[in-house]
Amino acid sequence: MPEPPVRIVTKNFGVKDSHRLGVYEGRGGFRALRKALMMKPADVTAEVKKSNLRGRGGAGFPTGLKWTFVPPGSETVYLVVNADEGEPGTFKDREILRQDPCLLIEGCLCTAWALGCHHVYVYIRGEMYEEARILQAAVDDCYQKGYLGRSVLGVGFQCDVTVHRGAGAYICGEETSLLNSLEGKRGWPRLKPPFPAVKGLFGQPTIVNNVETLANIPAIVENGGEWYAKLGMGRSGGTRVLCVSGHVQRPGVYELRMGIPMREVIDEVCGGVRDGRRPRCVIPGGSSMPPLDESELDVPVEFDALMTDARIKDVEVAPGVKFDVGGGKPLKTMAGSGAVVVLDDRTDLVAACARLMRFYAHESCGQCTPCREGTGWLARVCTRLADGHGRKGDSALLASIAHGIAGNTICPLGDAAAWPMLGFLTKFRADFLAKEPQ
């Protein structure tokens, strides 16, 4: 199995009692924090910018640049960790929380120092009961050892960490919904601007970062931004943690070199498709990402490559209905959350798509009409098509509904349903048309 040039986020995975503070310290833990506290906060941010670390939660936005959006001189700044990992197919953050919670805590502390933040909130998915218990125990141990509290490592820098459990709403993975939930409000997305970096939690400047993103910070601080950038490719530094599921021989969580071809992930890392079958459809970054077909699997698993190399053309998804998104630009896919779902050549792709649409219909918060009504329509029409009760023109109807949702909602949940629907209709149009009455 190919190994990454270096293991950063998963370096302690599989180590006995890796979740315990003593084991973490014995393996070099908190060296980066000590180094960070001897640096100027602005210098820590500069190294992160230099590293080309991009957000690992979905959008891939440059992390260091995001930090600079906090208004200079802000008296109160919050750091919020998005540990509400609810994207179907995604299970990497929970492994970090389970196996190496102190790495996340150290990443939070280095980030808090850079931001001038004195209170970190970890918003963890409510279903992650065991992970929340492990994380809270690690936080408690860090308080006892002086890594958290009124004077971190005795330097006079105060930083507290609060672990907050969500209540199982997928929408609260969206950063502004998460902030509303943290404040005790309904988990509805906020209109932007203002962006959280300017006006976020409790009306104060707030940076929201994903678990995997922050788990990379200690290595960047310790080894430098240039070192981290060289591990990656293009504008994406470091390695990538992928969680692979579906019809592969060896599903699991893998830390791999940035830019590894998708075909190599499937064939070499995961041992190929099970039962000797062929991959027909691959979701590259969580269920909200448009799929790849077998001809596109040589694309590198990297943010920019997946946005530009996925060859979805401007084609008809039904007679007289052409599929494109925004200004005539063909739809691209994205690296997203790093969740790779492999579906073999026996899969009923219409049924698989219907299952995804039912998920998004169930998880829509209902604030925006296009999403509230449209996701329900997508689920009902796609399900009847999958169940053999389709009507003539259902494929065109699905395309029309998805077009009506995409780009017309406050948050990306509407797009999260529309993009894969349109992607499946484009790549696998024949499967949908075959379900319609002839």
TAQUIPE-V308785 format. One record per backbone hydrogen bond with DSSP energy under -1.0 kcal/mol. NH is the residue of the N-H (numbers start at 1). CO is the residue of the C=O. Records with the same first field share a line. If there is no record, write none. Layout:
NH->CO / CO
//
This chain:
13->10
15->12
18->15
20->17
24->20
25->21
26->22
28->25
29->24
31->28
34->30
35->31
36->32
37->33
38->35
39->36
43->40
44->40
45->41
46->42
47->43
48->44
49->45
50->46
51->47
52->49
55->61
63->53
66->62
67->63
68->64
69->66
70->67
74->71
78->205
79->119
80->207
81->121
82->209
83->81 / 123
85->83
86->84
90->87
96->92
97->93
98->94
99->95
100->96
104->100
105->101
106->102
107->103
108->104
109->105
110->106
111->107
112->108
113->109
114->110
115->111
116->112
117->112
120->160
121->79
122->162
123->81
124->164
125->83
128->125
129->127
132->128
133->129
134->130
135->131
136->132
137->133
138->134
139->135
140->136
141->137
142->138
143->139
144->140
145->141
146->143
147->142
148->142
149->159
152->157
153->146
154->151
155->152
159->149
160->118
162->120
164->122
166->124
172->169
173->170
174->171
178->174
179->175
180->176
181->177
182->178
183->179
184->181
185->180
188->186
198->195
199->195
200->204
203->200
204->201
206->196
207->78
209->80
211->82
214->210
215->211
216->213
217->214
220->216
221->217
222->218
223->219
224->220
228->224
229->225
230->226
232->229
233->236
236->233
237->52
238->228
240->256
242->254
243->338
244->252
245->340
247->342
248->246
249->272
250->270
252->244
254->242
256->240
259->301
260->257
262->299
263->297
265->261
266->262
267->263
268->264
269->264
270->265
272->266
274->247
277->274
280->343
281->343
282->292
283->341
286->339
287->88
289->286
292->282
296->293
297->294
299->296
301->260
302->300
306->302
307->303
308->304
309->305
312->310
315->313
317->321
318->321
321->318
323->315
325->329
329->326
333->306
337->285
338->335
340->243
341->283
342->245
343->281
345->278
347->344
349->347
352->348
353->349
354->350
355->351
356->352
357->353
358->354
359->355
360->356
361->357
362->358
363->359
364->360
372->368
373->369
374->370
375->371
377->373
378->374
379->375
380->376
381->377
382->378
383->379
384->380
385->381
386->382
387->383
388->385
389->384
394->391
397->393
398->394
399->395
400->396
401->397
402->398
403->399
404->400
405->401
406->402
408->405
416->412
417->413
418->414
419->415
421->417
422->418
423->419
424->420
425->421
426->422
427->423
428->424
432->428
433->429
434->430
436->433
//
